[in-house]
Amino acid sequence: MELDKILVALGNTGWFACIYWLEKCMKTLLCGICVMLLLLFVHRVLQKKSAVLRCYLWLLLLPAAFMGMSRLFYQRYFLYVTAYIDRYLRAWFGYLYFGVMFFFLAVFIARNVMLRRRLGQMPQIYDTCVINTLAGGASKIGVWYLRRVRIYCCDTKESPFSGGIIKPYIVVPKAAWEQLDENSRTVILSHELTHIRSGHIVLLTVMKLLTFLWWINPLVYVCQNLLREDIELACDECTIAQTGITRQGYGYVLLGMITRFRPNTNIAVASFTDKGDFRRLKRRITHIGKKCADSAGLSRQMCVGAAVTMVFVLAAFALIGATSYPRYTVLEEIYVYGEDLKLIACDTQEVRDAFWVEGRTLHVDDEAFGRFLAQEDVAGEYVYVSYGTVMKLPGMGGSGEVVMVNVADSTDTWYVSADTIENRMAEMLLKWL
């Protein structure tokens, strides 16, 4: 019997969690669509500007994923949006939506775990010349981070790629390392180190997680493709400026890698080539031919772009925090209902005189209770007193205590809300979900 109660409680928990999470996801999806349309417009305006500046633009999508508790959806016309979402939400929608989302996330984690295992089996290259060169112009933290980069050599014909946030790494094919001259190897390593130094791996990971959260939205994949294009264009600019290679020479290295090696398909890594997308390759070749800023100018653009974006992101998070409902609120109001469950009074002075709460226990003042009954002309044998309700959002809450109080004898009380597994799980969900 206890197992049956636990199963029922888990079923109710799953139902509530799916409804609540799905409602928040749909709200963030709507916010994300609006932000994406704005960013796509800004991206179009900045199309002829440096790709270094455009890379960090997509980080502004991140705050939209945290707008599920925004008070915006309970203001004027936006209230109709919330009502429409609530009207058509079904628990099985949530099971389907989150099932697909967690499947994508599981594949992402599994592929990265497998990649880490592969790295452990690859021979490591101890060539730190390029790393030391790039680290020379970085801050102390930047120097420490870049010197943590490990370079591995693989036997497969994959294009060079970089990844890792906490433990950054670069993987180059053995054939490229052995056949290419020293100048070409320097160009490839410089390109991949620029991905790591510029925070492109973080950007790719954040965007990948957003595609899991909003997998049903086609615009998020458009933004992801534009981000990948922008970071490659930015790295091409920086690598040419840092290594001093001619634009023609860099183009030859790029085309040589495309003809010899296949693009990497690992998740959230930056690959040197992507011959599967001719349009992107054409744009890279065209972009290489344009005159760009020198190394110092590109570094300034990188710092300014990252700094300005972070200011906007932090400001957006501060604004969202100030205009969102708290995770949960325990209501201090005391409600009194009649036997017909119609509200008699809510937190008036007379109610406060007649009842007060200590912890989770209700106390009744007999004289004040009598005056309250006479004033409200209460009929019936009992009244119901509700308090300590846990509220997550307007219209979404519960738990708390409900006490039946005998009208004729205020010492005759009975707590309606039983201490059961279902109630304890419901309260835990309301507070911490």
Protein Blocks (a to p, Z undefined) as FASTA:
>chain_A
ZZmmmmmmmmmmmmmmmmmmmmmmmmmmmmmmmmmmmmmmmmmmmmmmcfklmmmmmmmm
mmmmmmmmgcklmgcjlmmmmmmmmmmgcfklmmmmmmmmmmmmmmmmmmmmmmmmmmmm
pccdddfklmmmmmmmpcfklmmmmmmpccdddfbfcdcddedjklgcddddfklmmmpc
fklmmmmmmmmmmmmmnommmmmmmmmmmmmmmmmpmklmmmmmmmmmmmmmmmmmmmmm
mnopafklmmmmmmmmmmmpccdfbehiacfbdfklmklmmmmmmmmmpccddfklmmmm
mmmmmmmmmmmmmmmmmmmmmmcccfbdcdfbdcdddfkopafbghiaklmmmpccehja
ccddfklmmmmmmmnopgcjbdcddehiacfbghiaeehidddddfklmklccdfbacdf
klmmmmmmmmmZZ
